[in-house]
Amino acid sequence: MDLKQLEYFVRVAELGSFTRAAVALDVAQPALSRQVRLLEVELRQNLLVRNGRGATPTEAGKLLLEHGRGILHQVERAREELARARGGLAGRVALGLPPSVARVLTVPLTRAFRQQMPEAHLSISEGLSTAMQENLISGRLDIAVLYDAQPQAGLEIHPLIEEELLLVQARPPGLPEDPPPPPVPLREVAQLPLVIPSRPNAIRMHVESEMAAIGCRPQVVLEIDGVSAILDLVADGAGCAILSRNAVARSIKPSAFALRAIAEPPLRIPLSTAVSSLRPATLTQQATLALIRETAQTLLTPP
C-alpha cells in the first residue's frame, strides 16, 4: 500500500471533498483523484461514494480511514524518532491562533520553536475559534489556541490562561496616562456604543452572554472583524471596544487609548489549547504544546 495514496484518501475522507483535499495537500485535483482510484483498484474495494456534494467513505472506506490514521501517525512517529537519533525533533506542526493572540505570540513562539526544534517546521494561521475547531477535526490544524472553548466530540481541550477583557476608549487629548481610570460596571458598558466583531467571534459571544446574565445587551454600532481595524475606529471616535490588554499593547500607538477595567462582574475569558482526539499528538506536537504554554504564561499573563 502506497503511503502517499493512503494520505490522499484519508484527507479526502476527512474533508469530504476532493476539491478541499487538493487545496489542503497542494496537489492537482486530477492527480489526487487518480491516486485514490489506484488505491481502490489495489484493494479491490470502493472506498468513497462520489456525488455532487463531495465524497463520503463507504463501509470499507470507514474501516480504512480508521486504520489509515493510525498508520500515518506511526509513520510520522518513526520519522520523529529517526530525527531524534540525529539530535532533534522533526515534522510539521500546523497551529491556529486567534488574531489578538497571534499579535502577541507569533514572533516569540516562532523564535523559540526554531531554537528548540530546528529540524521541524511551524505553520501559523489566524482564525475564529469555531473555524479552528473544524480545522482540527478535519486535520488541517494540529493545535489551536481557542477562546472560551466548549467541549466537542473529537477534541481534547486543556485550559491555558484567563485573559481580562477591558473597555477600550479613545484617550482625550491632554489626558494623562496615570492614574488609570476607575473600573466601569458592565451594565454601564452595555449603554456605550461598541465596535465589536461579528458573531460567532468568541469574545463577542462571551460579552453578549455576560451582559444577558445581568439583564442587558450590548449597543453595537459597528461589527468589524479585525483588531487593528477596531482600534483604528475607536481612535477615530466611532465608539468603544472590548479587548484584552495585550491586543491594545501591540497596536501601533497604544498611548492613543484609555483602558478601563470592567466590574460587576469583571469580564474574563478563558484561553485553551485544543488538539484532535482522533490523531494522537506526535512528539513534535507535544513539544510545541509545551512551548505554547510556556510562552503564553510569560507574555499573556498580566504582571
C-alpha positions as a Markdown table, in Angstrom:
| # | Residue | x | y | z |
|---|---|---|---|---|
| 1 | Met | 0.0 | 0.0 | 0.0 |
| 2 | Asp | 1.5 | 3.4 | -1.1 |
| 3 | Leu | 1.7 | 5.8 | 1.8 |
| 4 | Lys | 1.0 | 8.8 | -0.4 |
| 5 | Gln | -2.1 | 7.2 | -1.7 |
| 6 | Leu | -3.2 | 6.4 | 1.8 |
| 7 | Glu | -2.6 | 10.0 | 2.9 |
| 8 | Tyr | -4.6 | 11.3 | 0.0 |
| 9 | Phe | -7.5 | 9.0 | 0.8 |
| 10 | Val | -7.5 | 9.9 | 4.5 |
| 11 | Arg | -7.5 | 13.7 | 3.7 |
| 12 | Val | -10.4 | 13.3 | 1.1 |
| 13 | Ala | -12.4 | 11.2 | 3.6 |
| 14 | Glu | -11.8 | 13.7 | 6.4 |
| 15 | Leu | -12.7 | 16.8 | 4.4 |
| 16 | Gly | -15.5 | 15.2 | 2.4 |
| 17 | Ser | -14.3 | 16.7 | -0.8 |
| 18 | Phe | -11.7 | 16.1 | -3.5 |
| 19 | Thr | -11.5 | 19.8 | -4.1 |
| 20 | Arg | -10.9 | 20.8 | -0.5 |
| 21 | Ala | -8.4 | 17.9 | -0.1 |
| 22 | Ala | -6.5 | 19.0 | -3.2 |
| 23 | Val | -6.1 | 22.5 | -1.7 |
| 24 | Ala | -5.0 | 21.2 | 1.7 |
| 25 | Leu | -2.5 | 18.8 | 0.1 |
| 26 | Asp | -1.4 | 21.3 | -2.5 |
| 27 | Val | -1.8 | 18.9 | -5.4 |
| 28 | Ala | -3.8 | 19.0 | -8.6 |
| 29 | Gln | -7.3 | 17.5 | -8.2 |
| 30 | Pro | -6.9 | 15.1 | -11.2 |
| 31 | Ala | -3.7 | 13.7 | -9.7 |
| 32 | Leu | -5.4 | 13.3 | -6.3 |
| 33 | Ser | -8.4 | 11.5 | -7.8 |
| 34 | Arg | -6.1 | 9.2 | -9.9 |
| 35 | Gln | -4.1 | 8.2 | -6.8 |
| 36 | Val | -7.2 | 7.5 | -4.7 |
| 37 | Arg | -8.6 | 5.4 | -7.6 |
| 38 | Leu | -5.4 | 3.4 | -7.9 |
| 39 | Leu | -5.7 | 2.6 | -4.1 |
| 40 | Glu | -9.2 | 1.4 | -4.7 |
| 41 | Val | -8.1 | -0.8 | -7.6 |
| 42 | Glu | -5.3 | -2.3 | -5.5 |
| 43 | Leu | -7.6 | -3.0 | -2.6 |
| 44 | Arg | -10.4 | -4.1 | -4.9 |
| 45 | Gln | -12.9 | -2.0 | -2.9 |
| 46 | Asn | -14.8 | 1.1 | -3.5 |
| 47 | Leu | -13.6 | 3.4 | -0.7 |
| 48 | Leu | -15.6 | 6.6 | -1.5 |
| 49 | Val | -19.0 | 7.4 | -2.7 |
| 50 | Arg | -18.6 | 10.4 | -5.1 |
| 51 | Asn | -21.5 | 12.7 | -5.6 |
| 52 | Gly | -22.2 | 16.3 | -6.5 |
| 53 | Arg | -21.8 | 17.4 | -2.8 |
| 54 | Gly | -18.4 | 15.8 | -2.3 |
| 55 | Ala | -17.2 | 12.3 | -1.3 |
| 56 | Thr | -18.2 | 10.1 | 1.7 |
| 57 | Pro | -16.5 | 6.9 | 2.8 |
| 58 | Thr | -18.1 | 3.6 | 2.2 |
| 59 | Glu | -18.1 | 0.9 | 4.9 |
| 60 | Ala | -14.8 | -0.3 | 3.6 |
| 61 | Gly | -13.6 | 3.3 | 3.4 |
| 62 | Lys | -14.6 | 3.9 | 7.1 |
| 63 | Leu | -12.6 | 0.9 | 8.0 |
| 64 | Leu | -9.5 | 2.0 | 6.1 |
| 65 | Leu | -9.9 | 5.6 | 7.4 |
| 66 | Glu | -9.6 | 4.2 | 11.0 |
| 67 | His | -6.5 | 2.2 | 10.2 |
| 68 | Gly | -5.1 | 4.8 | 7.9 |
| 69 | Arg | -5.0 | 7.5 | 10.6 |
| 70 | Gly | -3.1 | 5.1 | 12.8 |
| 71 | Ile | -0.7 | 4.1 | 10.1 |
| 72 | Leu | 0.1 | 7.7 | 9.1 |
| 73 | His | 0.6 | 8.6 | 12.7 |
| 74 | Gln | 3.0 | 5.7 | 13.3 |
| 75 | Val | 5.0 | 6.8 | 10.2 |
| 76 | Glu | 5.2 | 10.3 | 11.5 |
| 77 | Arg | 6.4 | 9.0 | 14.9 |
| 78 | Ala | 9.0 | 6.8 | 13.1 |
| 79 | Arg | 10.3 | 9.9 | 11.3 |
| 80 | Glu | 10.5 | 11.8 | 14.5 |
| 81 | Glu | 12.3 | 9.0 | 16.3 |
| 82 | Leu | 14.9 | 8.9 | 13.5 |
| 83 | Ala | 15.2 | 12.7 | 13.7 |
| 84 | Arg | 15.8 | 12.4 | 17.4 |
| 85 | Ala | 18.6 | 9.9 | 16.7 |
| 86 | Arg | 20.2 | 12.7 | 14.6 |
| 87 | Gly | 19.7 | 15.0 | 17.6 |
| 88 | Gly | 16.4 | 16.8 | 17.1 |
| 89 | Leu | 12.7 | 16.7 | 16.6 |
| 90 | Ala | 11.3 | 16.9 | 13.0 |
| 91 | Gly | 8.0 | 17.1 | 11.2 |
| 92 | Arg | 5.4 | 19.9 | 10.5 |
| 93 | Val | 3.1 | 21.4 | 13.1 |
| 94 | Ala | 0.1 | 23.5 | 11.9 |
| 95 | Leu | -1.0 | 25.9 | 14.6 |
| 96 | Gly | -4.1 | 28.1 | 14.7 |
| 97 | Leu | -4.3 | 31.3 | 16.8 |
| 98 | Pro | -7.0 | 33.9 | 17.4 |
| 99 | Pro | -5.9 | 37.2 | 15.8 |
| 100 | Ser | -5.4 | 39.1 | 19.1 |
| 101 | Val | -3.3 | 36.2 | 20.5 |
| 102 | Ala | -1.3 | 35.9 | 17.2 |
| 103 | Arg | -0.2 | 39.5 | 17.6 |
| 104 | Val | 1.5 | 38.7 | 20.9 |
| 105 | Leu | 2.7 | 35.1 | 20.4 |
| 106 | Thr | 3.7 | 34.7 | 16.7 |
| 107 | Val | 7.2 | 36.2 | 16.8 |
| 108 | Pro | 8.4 | 34.9 | 20.2 |
| 109 | Leu | 6.8 | 31.5 | 19.7 |
| 110 | Thr | 8.4 | 31.1 | 16.2 |
| 111 | Arg | 11.8 | 32.2 | 17.5 |
| 112 | Ala | 11.7 | 29.7 | 20.4 |
| 113 | Phe | 10.4 | 26.9 | 18.1 |
| 114 | Arg | 13.3 | 27.4 | 15.7 |
| 115 | Gln | 15.8 | 27.4 | 18.5 |
| 116 | Gln | 14.4 | 24.2 | 20.2 |
| 117 | Met | 13.3 | 22.3 | 17.1 |
| 118 | Pro | 15.5 | 23.5 | 14.1 |
| 119 | Glu | 14.6 | 20.4 | 12.0 |
| 120 | Ala | 10.8 | 20.9 | 12.4 |
| 121 | His | 8.5 | 23.3 | 10.6 |
| 122 | Leu | 5.9 | 25.5 | 12.2 |
| 123 | Ser | 2.9 | 26.9 | 10.2 |
| 124 | Ile | 0.8 | 29.5 | 12.0 |
| 125 | Ser | -2.6 | 30.7 | 10.7 |
| 126 | Glu | -5.2 | 33.1 | 12.3 |
| 127 | Gly | -8.9 | 32.3 | 12.6 |
| 128 | Leu | -12.1 | 32.3 | 14.6 |
| 129 | Ser | -12.4 | 29.7 | 17.3 |
| 130 | Thr | -15.3 | 27.9 | 15.6 |
| 131 | Ala | -13.4 | 27.6 | 12.3 |
| 132 | Met | -10.3 | 26.4 | 14.0 |
| 133 | Gln | -12.2 | 23.7 | 15.8 |
| 134 | Glu | -13.5 | 22.4 | 12.4 |
| 135 | Asn | -9.9 | 22.5 | 11.0 |
| 136 | Leu | -8.6 | 20.5 | 14.0 |
| 137 | Ile | -11.2 | 17.8 | 13.3 |
| 138 | Ser | -10.5 | 17.7 | 9.6 |
| 139 | Gly | -6.7 | 17.6 | 10.1 |
| 140 | Arg | -5.9 | 21.0 | 8.6 |
| 141 | Leu | -4.6 | 22.1 | 12.1 |
| 142 | Asp | -2.7 | 20.1 | 14.6 |
| 143 | Ile | -3.0 | 22.5 | 17.5 |
| 144 | Ala | -5.2 | 25.6 | 18.1 |
| 145 | Val | -5.5 | 28.2 | 20.9 |
| 146 | Leu | -9.2 | 28.9 | 21.4 |
| 147 | Tyr | -11.2 | 31.5 | 23.3 |
| 148 | Asp | -14.0 | 30.2 | 25.5 |
| 149 | Ala | -13.7 | 26.6 | 24.1 |
| 150 | Gln | -16.6 | 24.3 | 24.7 |
| 151 | Pro | -16.4 | 20.5 | 24.9 |
| 152 | Gln | -16.8 | 18.9 | 21.5 |
| 153 | Ala | -16.5 | 15.4 | 20.2 |
| 154 | Gly | -13.2 | 14.7 | 18.6 |
| 155 | Leu | -11.3 | 17.4 | 20.5 |
| 156 | Glu | -9.1 | 17.4 | 23.6 |
| 157 | Ile | -9.2 | 20.8 | 25.3 |
| 158 | His | -6.9 | 21.9 | 28.1 |
| 159 | Pro | -7.0 | 25.3 | 30.0 |
| 160 | Leu | -4.2 | 27.7 | 29.2 |
| 161 | Ile | -4.8 | 31.1 | 30.9 |
| 162 | Glu | -7.6 | 33.6 | 31.5 |
| 163 | Glu | -7.5 | 37.0 | 29.9 |
| 164 | Glu | -9.1 | 40.0 | 31.3 |
| 165 | Leu | -11.3 | 42.0 | 28.8 |
| 166 | Leu | -11.1 | 45.7 | 29.2 |
| 167 | Leu | -13.1 | 48.7 | 27.9 |
| 168 | Val | -11.0 | 50.5 | 25.3 |
| 169 | Gln | -11.8 | 54.2 | 24.6 |
| 170 | Ala | -10.0 | 56.9 | 22.7 |
| 171 | Arg | -7.8 | 58.9 | 25.0 |
| 172 | Pro | -8.9 | 62.6 | 25.0 |
| 173 | Pro | -6.0 | 65.0 | 24.2 |
| 174 | Gly | -4.1 | 66.0 | 27.3 |
| 175 | Leu | -5.5 | 63.2 | 29.5 |
| 176 | Pro | -2.6 | 61.8 | 31.5 |
| 177 | Glu | -2.0 | 58.0 | 31.3 |
| 178 | Asp | -1.7 | 57.7 | 35.1 |
| 179 | Pro | -3.5 | 57.1 | 37.3 |
| 180 | Pro | -5.8 | 54.6 | 35.4 |
| 181 | Pro | -9.4 | 55.5 | 35.4 |
| 182 | Pro | -11.7 | 53.6 | 37.8 |
| 183 | Pro | -13.5 | 50.4 | 36.8 |
| 184 | Val | -16.8 | 50.7 | 34.9 |
| 185 | Pro | -19.8 | 48.4 | 35.7 |
| 186 | Leu | -20.7 | 46.0 | 32.9 |
| 187 | Arg | -24.2 | 47.5 | 32.9 |
| 188 | Glu | -22.8 | 50.9 | 32.0 |
| 189 | Val | -20.6 | 49.3 | 29.3 |
| 190 | Ala | -23.8 | 48.0 | 27.7 |
| 191 | Gln | -25.0 | 51.6 | 27.3 |
| 192 | Leu | -21.9 | 52.6 | 25.3 |
| 193 | Pro | -21.6 | 52.5 | 21.5 |
| 194 | Leu | -19.4 | 49.4 | 20.8 |
| 195 | Val | -17.3 | 48.5 | 17.9 |
| 196 | Ile | -17.1 | 44.7 | 18.1 |
| 197 | Pro | -16.5 | 41.6 | 16.0 |
| 198 | Ser | -19.4 | 39.9 | 14.3 |
| 199 | Arg | -20.8 | 36.6 | 15.5 |
| 200 | Pro | -19.6 | 33.8 | 16.0 |
| 201 | Asn | -16.5 | 35.6 | 17.3 |
| 202 | Ala | -15.8 | 34.1 | 20.8 |
| 203 | Ile | -15.2 | 37.4 | 22.5 |
| 204 | Arg | -18.4 | 38.8 | 21.0 |
| 205 | Met | -20.4 | 35.8 | 22.2 |
| 206 | His | -18.8 | 36.0 | 25.7 |
| 207 | Val | -19.7 | 39.7 | 26.0 |
| 208 | Glu | -23.3 | 39.1 | 25.0 |
| 209 | Ser | -23.6 | 36.1 | 27.3 |
| 210 | Glu | -22.2 | 38.0 | 30.3 |
| 211 | Met | -24.5 | 41.0 | 29.6 |
| 212 | Ala | -27.5 | 38.8 | 29.2 |
| 213 | Ala | -26.8 | 37.3 | 32.6 |
| 214 | Ile | -27.4 | 40.7 | 34.2 |
| 215 | Gly | -30.4 | 41.5 | 32.0 |
| 216 | Cys | -28.9 | 43.8 | 29.4 |
| 217 | Arg | -27.4 | 43.7 | 25.9 |
| 218 | Pro | -24.6 | 45.5 | 24.0 |
| 219 | Gln | -25.3 | 48.6 | 22.0 |
| 220 | Val | -23.4 | 47.6 | 18.8 |
| 221 | Val | -22.7 | 50.4 | 16.3 |
| 222 | Leu | -20.2 | 48.7 | 14.1 |
| 223 | Glu | -19.4 | 45.0 | 13.5 |
| 224 | Ile | -15.7 | 44.8 | 12.5 |
| 225 | Asp | -13.6 | 41.6 | 12.2 |
| 226 | Gly | -10.0 | 42.6 | 12.9 |
| 227 | Val | -8.3 | 44.0 | 15.9 |
| 228 | Ser | -6.4 | 46.7 | 14.0 |
| 229 | Ala | -9.5 | 48.0 | 12.3 |
| 230 | Ile | -11.4 | 48.0 | 15.5 |
| 231 | Leu | -8.7 | 50.1 | 17.2 |
| 232 | Asp | -8.5 | 52.5 | 14.2 |
| 233 | Leu | -12.2 | 53.1 | 14.5 |
| 234 | Val | -12.1 | 53.6 | 18.3 |
| 235 | Ala | -9.2 | 56.1 | 17.8 |
| 236 | Asp | -11.4 | 57.9 | 15.2 |
| 237 | Gly | -14.2 | 58.3 | 17.7 |
| 238 | Ala | -16.6 | 55.7 | 16.2 |
| 239 | Gly | -17.2 | 54.0 | 19.6 |
| 240 | Cys | -15.6 | 51.9 | 22.3 |
| 241 | Ala | -14.2 | 48.3 | 22.2 |
| 242 | Ile | -13.8 | 45.4 | 24.5 |
| 243 | Leu | -10.4 | 43.8 | 24.1 |
| 244 | Ser | -7.6 | 42.3 | 26.0 |
| 245 | Arg | -4.7 | 44.5 | 27.3 |
| 246 | Asn | -2.3 | 42.7 | 25.0 |
| 247 | Ala | -4.4 | 43.4 | 22.0 |
| 248 | Val | -4.0 | 47.1 | 22.7 |
| 249 | Ala | -0.4 | 47.0 | 23.8 |
| 250 | Arg | 0.6 | 45.5 | 20.5 |
| 251 | Ser | -1.1 | 48.3 | 18.5 |
| 252 | Ile | 0.8 | 50.9 | 16.6 |
| 253 | Lys | 0.1 | 53.6 | 19.2 |
| 254 | Pro | -1.2 | 52.2 | 22.5 |
| 255 | Ser | -1.0 | 55.6 | 24.1 |
| 256 | Ala | -3.9 | 56.7 | 22.0 |
| 257 | Phe | -6.3 | 54.6 | 24.1 |
| 258 | Ala | -7.6 | 54.6 | 27.6 |
| 259 | Leu | -8.2 | 51.2 | 29.2 |
| 260 | Arg | -10.7 | 50.7 | 31.9 |
| 261 | Ala | -11.3 | 47.6 | 33.9 |
| 262 | Ile | -14.8 | 46.2 | 33.8 |
| 263 | Ala | -16.6 | 45.3 | 37.1 |
| 264 | Glu | -19.9 | 44.0 | 38.4 |
| 265 | Pro | -19.0 | 41.4 | 37.1 |
| 266 | Pro | -15.4 | 41.6 | 35.7 |
| 267 | Leu | -15.0 | 40.2 | 32.2 |
| 268 | Arg | -12.5 | 37.3 | 32.0 |
| 269 | Ile | -12.4 | 34.9 | 29.1 |
| 270 | Pro | -10.5 | 31.6 | 29.2 |
| 271 | Leu | -7.9 | 30.6 | 26.6 |
| 272 | Ser | -7.4 | 26.9 | 26.0 |
| 273 | Thr | -5.2 | 24.7 | 23.8 |
| 274 | Ala | -7.0 | 22.1 | 21.7 |
| 275 | Val | -5.9 | 19.1 | 19.6 |
| 276 | Ser | -7.7 | 16.3 | 17.8 |
| 277 | Ser | -8.5 | 13.2 | 19.8 |
| 278 | Leu | -8.7 | 11.3 | 16.6 |
| 279 | Arg | -5.0 | 11.7 | 15.9 |
| 280 | Pro | -2.7 | 11.3 | 18.9 |
| 281 | Ala | -0.1 | 14.2 | 19.2 |
| 282 | Thr | 3.3 | 13.4 | 17.8 |
| 283 | Leu | 6.4 | 14.1 | 19.8 |
| 284 | Thr | 7.0 | 17.4 | 17.9 |
| 285 | Gln | 3.4 | 18.5 | 18.6 |
| 286 | Gln | 3.8 | 17.6 | 22.3 |
| 287 | Ala | 6.9 | 19.7 | 22.4 |
| 288 | Thr | 5.1 | 22.6 | 20.6 |
| 289 | Leu | 2.2 | 22.4 | 23.1 |
| 290 | Ala | 4.7 | 22.8 | 26.0 |
| 291 | Leu | 6.3 | 25.7 | 24.2 |
| 292 | Ile | 2.9 | 27.4 | 23.7 |
| 293 | Arg | 2.1 | 27.0 | 27.3 |
| 294 | Glu | 5.4 | 28.4 | 28.4 |
| 295 | Thr | 5.2 | 31.4 | 26.0 |
| 296 | Ala | 1.6 | 32.2 | 26.8 |
| 297 | Gln | 2.3 | 32.1 | 30.6 |
| 298 | Thr | 5.1 | 34.6 | 30.1 |
| 299 | Leu | 3.5 | 37.0 | 27.6 |
| 300 | Leu | -0.2 | 36.8 | 28.2 |
| 301 | Thr | -0.4 | 36.7 | 32.0 |
| 302 | Pro | -0.6 | 40.2 | 33.5 |
| 303 | Pro | 2.3 | 41.2 | 35.7 |
